[in-house]
Amino acid sequence: MCGWGDRYYKTSGSTAARVLAYQCQNDLSNNNYAGTTRNANNDITSVYNNGNTSNGYYYTSTWYAGSSLYVPRGSGFQELNASHPTMNDSITSFKFTSAPGTCV
């Protein structure tokens, strides 16, 4: 699962500048988008789940709490401010449904 800071799966014009999770990310406050100094916490505007087998959730609070956004595998939202405005710039954690319950 990946998140980008701007719409259309980009951060500052780059598709490679993303934050990702192979199982989970419990707190994005220490995560910058790849190759940048831009922090991803409460900054994600587009999301995609490229998982092979699992669906996933994005959350507005750390440790998979708060409001959630369900994203089936193989799908995403290129513009959260249009499709899910309450999630835009509000994501703080995310994980796959197959991740262990104590995913850290």
JOKA-V239873 format. One record per helix or strand. SS is the DSSP state (a for helix, b for strand). FROM is the first residue (numbers start at 1). TO is the last residue. If there is no record, write none. Layout:
# JOKA-V239873
SS;FROM;TO, SS;FROM;TO
This chain:
# JOKA-V239873
b;2;4, b;6;6, b;10;11, b;14;14, b;19;20, b;24;25, a;28;30, b;32;32, b;39;39, b;46;49, b;56;61, b;65;71, b;75;77, a;80;83, b;93;96
